[in-house]
Amino acid sequence: MTAARSAYFTPKDDPLALLTLAELRTLEARAAAALPPHTLMARAGAAAAQWLIDAMEHDPETRARPVWIAAGPGNNGGDALVIAERLHRAGVGVRVCMPVEVKPDDARWALQAARAASVPIDAAPPASFDGFGWLVDGMFGIGLSRPLEGVFAEIGARLSRRARASGQVLALDVPSGLDSDTGTPVNGSEAVRVTDTITFIGAKPGHFTSQGRDLCGRLFLATLEVESSAAPSVVLNAPALFAAHMPPRDNATNKGTFGTLAVIGGDTGMCGAPVLAARMALYGGAGKVNIAFLGDGFPPYDPPHPELMLHHVDGFALDKMDALAIGCGMGSSERAQNVLDDVLKLDIPKLLDADALNLVAKNDALAAAVAARGAQGDPCILTPHPLEAARLLHSDAKAVQADRIAAARQLSARYAAIAVLKGSGTVIASPDGRVAVNPTGNAGLATGGTGDVLGGLIGALLAQKLPAYEAALAGVWLHGLAAQTLTDGGTGPAGLTAGELAPAVRTLINRRLYGTHARS
């Protein structure tokens, strides 16, 4: 094999194209037609073999142990055989398990090369993996349409147990059994869990959303020197998509420069949610933040943050605001419906969350009003979790989670709105067709109030005149990264509270988005 080793890298803060299966097949076909036979497989195997060599160089214990590789019957198995041949020639101990002999022409070429190099190949897996260092899942890649079965299901389960127990399990392209478009196991079955994945040509949506984030582990990308000039249908959310829209913080600015937000919600007994949202809006850079409560019994001021201005919604001049965030703790009363109806008539950027979404879901007139705003060029931002999204789509949460990107697109189209489908790998979809998957966040966000905080943050960005789509991208990215940053410092994931996110977000905004300006 003479193909040059391809580079691999870890995606970091890059707005990567996330290639769907259809897009990837088109690229593969075009590249294969322009290159000598077997080039792509040779490059993929070489890149993954080099990844393993690099990983073993940093771990003397695994360097002394052979690599065990499971090869499936298709081209993923061919990639695995190239890895085995490369490692064997490099003096690394290796053993291949190929329960069913590979079938495609490229994979047959790889098998012939592995046999010529005297790579040990077995038909059955060993009784134990104890004697091996790295284990490689090369059973099935993208395009698998059926669940793992028989010996492959057995191997997959054993690889998953190893990944959970002691790590050092690498998948080629995607973990076997994972749908690369949706991030869910094929046909609702089981997919392999690994600690690391090296993917080829481009990253896939399924690496970053739904169960894919957990199953793939750390992601590395080998482009195989294949490039696409076509605009991708899905991208990875990153600062390059929104940072230019952040308002400059010149010395001559004042509080009016950065907008006034009103957080609307808080029926009687539910004032905590809008307070959380409003506090986040302060830390998110809004010039002035108001809370308009629907109910009674709210405090006269917020002791930790007396900067917040607290009002009853009655008689409060919502039309004087620069942006509105409505829904936190507002309830489902007739009064709440009337307030929402009034808000939807205002020509002001607005975000709908929580109870506001549920009101829209069960009231056709409100739903029509939301869609009308978007048709007039003033799309609302909707921030549902999967169950709220299911209500808005008159579906169920299982269907939403089965294809989160499709669900976000449906929400955006139905309501002519920016849809922010929350969850692992939050999906942001715009009526103009743009779709992004967010890579930040962790289990620390699985606690009450974090959705309210996100709504307050995006509302603050709207008040600062960010376009709706970019405000959603920035809010989701910062919100998730704040949870990761706190977790890295030991504050989470267990026990992380929603209120702790706001100061972390402020730090990230200043360091990541205003750092260069602050030093100038």
N, C-alpha and C positions, 0 to 999 in steps of 0.2 A: 504494500500500500504506500503510495507516494504523496497522497494529499497532504497539504500543509496543515499544521495544527491550527484550529480556529481559536480565537480568543473567547473568553467568557467573562462576564462581569455581573455584579450585583446591582439590580435597579435601585437607584437612590434619587428621590426627588426629581425624577424624569417623567415627562408626560408621554410615556411609552404608548405606542399603538398596541392595543390588545386584539389579537387576530382571532376572528371566528374561524370555525372549521372550514367554511366555504372560502373565506379569504386566504387561509393558509394553503388549501388545496390549489388554488389558482397560482399562488406564488411558487409552490413546489413544482407544479407542472411547467411554469415558465422557466424556472431555474434549471430544471432537469433537461429541458430541451436545448438550453444554451451551454451546458457543461458536459464534459466527458462522462461516460457511464459510471455510476456508483459514487460520484463525487460527493453528493450531499450526505450519503451514509458514511463515507469515509471521514468527512469533516465532523459529523456529529459524534461518531465513535471516538475520534481523536480528541475532541474537546472534552468529552466526558472522562476519557482515560487520563487526560492531563489534570482534570479536576481532582480525580481520586489520588493521583500521584502527589499533587500539591497538598491535599488534605492529610495524606499519610506522612508527609515531611514534617508536619507540625505535631504529629502524635507518634512517638516512638513505639508505643504499645501496638497500635494497629499496623505500623510499618512492618512489624515482625510476623504478622498474621496474613494468611492468604485472603483474597477477595472472593466472595461467592456471588455469582451472577445468575439470576433467573432469566432465561430467554424464551419469549413467547414465539408463536408460529408465524408472526408477521414481520413488518419492517422494524418494529420496536425490538424484536428479537434479533434482527440483523444488526441494529445499532449495538446491542449488547455483545454480540459476537465480535464486532470490531474492537470494542473496549477490551475484551478478553485477549484478543490477539496482540493489541498494543501493549497491554500490561505484561503479558507473557514475554514479549520481546524485550521489554524494559527490565526484565528480571524480577518482576513482582509476581508472587505466587497467586494463582487464580484457578478457579474451578467453575465451570458452567453447568447449569442444570437446564436441559432442553427436553421437556416431557413430550413435546410434539415437534417434529422436525420442521424448520422454517420452510415457507413456500414461495414467497415472491422472488423474482429474479435477483434483485439487489441483495436480499437476505441470503439467497443461495450462494452468491458470490462471497459474502462475508463468512458463511459457513465453510466454504472451500478454503479460504485463507486461514481460518482458525485451525482447521484440521491439518493443513500444510505446516503450520507452526507447532503442531503437537499440543494444542491446548486441551486439557482434560475436559471431556464433556460427558455428563451423566444424564440418564433418562429420568431419574427420581431424585428428590431432594434428600439431604442427609437427615439422620435421626435427630441431630442437634446442630445448632449454629455456634456452639461454644468455641470451637477452634478457629472461627473466622473473625476477621476484623470488619471491614466494610461489606455490607450486603447491598446488592443492586437489583432493583425492580425494573427489569426490561421485558416484562410480559406483554403488556398492551399499552398503546399510546392513545393518541386522539382518534376519534372516529369509531370507537368501540360502541356497538349498539346492543350488546347483551350483557347480562351480569356475569361476573366471574363464576366459573363452574369447575367441578371436579378438582384435579390436582392444582389448578391455578387458584381456585378459591382457598384451598388448603395452604398453599404457599403464601397467598396474600394475607391470610389471617396470622400466619407465623411472622411475617415481616412486620405487620402492625404491632404485634406484641413486643417484638424486639425494639421497634422504634419507641414505644412507650417506656420500656424497661431500661434500656441502656443506650439507645440511639444508634447512630452510624448506619442509616439506611438511606440510600440514594435512589430516586426515581428518575427515569429517562423520559423527558417531555412532560408527562403528567403521571401521577400515581395510577396504577392500573385500576380500572373501574370508574375513574372520575370523568364526568362529562366536561370537556374543556371549554364549552360555551357557557355552561350554567354554574359550574362549581358544585354540582350535586352528583352523588353516585348514579351510575346508569340504571335506569328502570327502578329507582328506589332501593337498590340492593346495597351491597357493601363495596367500598373502595379501599385501597391500601393506604395506610397512614405511614408517612416517611418523615425523616428529619430534614432532608434536603432534596431539592428537585433541580435538575439542570434541564432547561427547556431549549428548544431549537427553533431557529429562524426568528421567532417573535414570542413574546409573552401572550398568554391567553386570558380571556375574561375569567374563566374558572379558577385560575390561580389566586384570584383576589377577592372573590365573593362567595357567599354561602359557606358550605363546609370546606371549600377548596383551600381557604387560608390555613385551616388547621391540618388538613391532610397533606398539604404540599411542604410544610415546614419552610425553611429558608429557600429562597428562589435565586437561581443563577441563570443567566441568559447567554447562549451562544448563537450569534446571528448566522453563522455558517457563510458569512459574506454575501448574504441574500438581502437585497433591499427592495422596498416597494415605493413607488411614486404615487400610489393611490391613497386618498385620504381614508383613514381607518374609520369604521363605524363606531368603535368604542375606544376610549383612551383612558390611561391611568391618571387620576387626579394628581396634580403637582403644582407648586407655586408658579411655575412658568405660565400657567393658564389664568392666573388671577392677580399676581403681584403687581403688575403694571397699573391695575385699577385702584390700588390703595391710594387714598388722598395724601398729597405731600404734607409734611408737618413743618411748614415754614414758621419762622419766628413771629411773623406778623399775623398769624392766624388767631382765631378766638373760638369760644365754645360754639358760636353759631356756625362756624366753618364746618364742623363735624356732625351737624344735624341733630335733630330732636326726635327721639323715639318714644312712642307710647306702647306699653305692654298692657293689653286689655284682657281681663279675666278675673279670677278670684271671686267666685260666688261665696256666699256666707259659709264660713268654715273651711274654705279652700284658698286662703290668701297666700299660702307658702309658695305655690308654684309660680305665680307672677313675680313674687319677690326674688326667687332664684333667677328667673329669666332677666329681670331688671338689673340685678347685681352684675350678672354676666355682661349685660350691655354696657355698663359703666367701664368694666375692665376691657371690653372689646373696642373702646375708643369713641363711642358716641359722645357728642358734646353735652347733651342734656337727656335725661331719662325720666319719664313719667310712668306711673302705674295708674291705670283707670280700673278700679274695682267695680264689679257688678253688685256684690253683696254688702252686707253690713258687718260691723265688728272688726274692720281692718284697723291696723295701728295708725296713730297720727303721723308717725315717721318711722324710718327704719334705723334703729340705734347703731348697728355696725356701719351703715351707709346713709347718713342723713342727707347726702347729696341727692338721693332719690326724692322725687316729688310725688306724693301720694294723693289721689283724688277719688271721688266717686265718679263713675262714668256719666251720671246724669249731669248735664250742664257743662261737661268738660269739652273743650274745643278740639276734638279729634281732627278736624279739618285743617288745623294749624300745624300739624305734625309733618315731619319729613318722611316718616315711615311708621308702620303699625305692625305689631306682632300680637295676634289674637288667638285665644283658645285655652291658655293655661288655667286650669281649674275653673272654667267659666260655667260648667254644668250644661244641662240640656233643657232648661226651662223655656217656656215661651218667650220670656224676657231675653234670654240668651240668643234665641233665634232672631229676635227683633234687632238686638245690638249688632249681630253679625250681618244682617240684611243692610243695616245702615252703613256699616263699615265698607261693605262691598260696593256701595254707591260712590265712595270717595275716590278721587283721582290721586291716590297716594300709594306708593309701593307698600305691599303688605305680605305678611307671612301668616299662614293658617296652620295651627298645630292642635293636637289633642282634641278637646271637646268641639272645637270649631270644625274639625274634619268629620267627626261623627255627626254633627248637625248637617253638614253638606251631604253626607252619605245617605241620610234618610229624608232629605227635603229636596224635591226636584227643582223648586224655585231657586233655592240657594245654589244648587249645583249649576243651574243655568246661568246664574249671576256670576259665578266664578269663571265659567267658560266664556262668558261675554267679555269679562275684563281682559282675558287673553286675546280674544278676537280683536279687541280694540288696541292691541299692542302694549297692554299693561298686565302681563301675566302675574298671577299670584304665585307665591312659593308654598307648596304643600309639603309637610314633613311627617309623613305617616310611618309608624312601625308596621310590620307585616299584617297584623290584625286590622289596623285602621285602613291599610291599603286594600285589604280584602273587602271591607265594607264599602269603600269608595268604588270598587270595581264590581260589587255584587257577586263576589266570589268567595273563596275561603283561603285561610292563611297557608294551607298546604300547597295550593295551586300557586300562590304568590311566591313562596319560597322555592318551588320547583324550577322557576325561571325568573329570577329577580330582575334581570335586565329587561326582559319582555314585559314584566309587570310595570316597571317604571315607565317604559315607553307608552304602555296603555294608559297609565294615569296621566301622563303629560299630554297625550293626544285627546283623551276624553275631556279634560278640564282646561285645555289650552294653557297649561301651567308648568312651572318648573317643579318637577317631582323629585323629592329627596326621600328615597326609600331606605329607611334606616335599617341597620343590622350589620352583621359581619360583612365588610365590603359594601358600604353604603353606595347606592347607585343614584346618580344625579342625571336626570333626563330633561331636555328642553324641547318645546314644541317645534323648534327648527331642526330637530334631528340630532343635535349633539348629545352624546352620552358619555359619562365618565364614571369610573369605578374608583372609590376611595381606598387607598392602601393603609391609612392610619387607623388607630383605635385598638382596643383590646377588651378583655373581660372586665376590666375595671369600670367600664361604662354600663355594665349590667346591674344597675342599681337605680332606685327611684330618683327622679329629678334631673337626670342627665339629658333627657329630651327637652325639658324646659330650658335648661342652660343652652342647649344648641339653638333653640328658637330665639333666645335673647341675643345670642352672638350674631346669628344671621340678620336679625332685625337691626342690630347696631351697625352692621356693614351696609345694609340698605339705607339707613339714615345718613351714612357717610357717602352716599351717592354711587355705590358700586352697582353695576347692572345686576339684575336678579340672578342670572345664571352664575356669574362670577362671585356674587355674594354667597350663594349656596356652596360653591366649590371651596371658597376660602373658609367659611364657617365649619364645614364638615372636616376639612383637612386639619385645621387648627384644634378643633375639639378632640379629634382622635389622637393627634400628636401630644396634646396635653396629658391625656390619660397614659400614653406610653412613657412620657417624660417623668411623670409622677411615679409610675411603676418602677422605672429604672432606679429611682431614688428610694425605693422601699415603701412608698405610699400607694399601695395597690399591688396586684389587682384586688385582692380581698380587702374590704373595708374602705375603699376609696369612696368618698362622698361627692355628690354633685357640686356642692359649694366649693370644694377644693379645686375644681377645674378653672375657675375664673382667674385667680392670680397666675396660674401656670400659662393660660392662654395669653394674658397680658405680656408675660415675659417672652413668649414665642413671637408674638407680633413685633415686639421691639427688637428682638435679636435677629429674627429670620427675615422680616419684611422691612424693617427700618434700620437695620444694623449699619449698612453702608452710609446711609444719609446721616445717621447719628454720629459717625466718626469723621464726617467731612468737615 
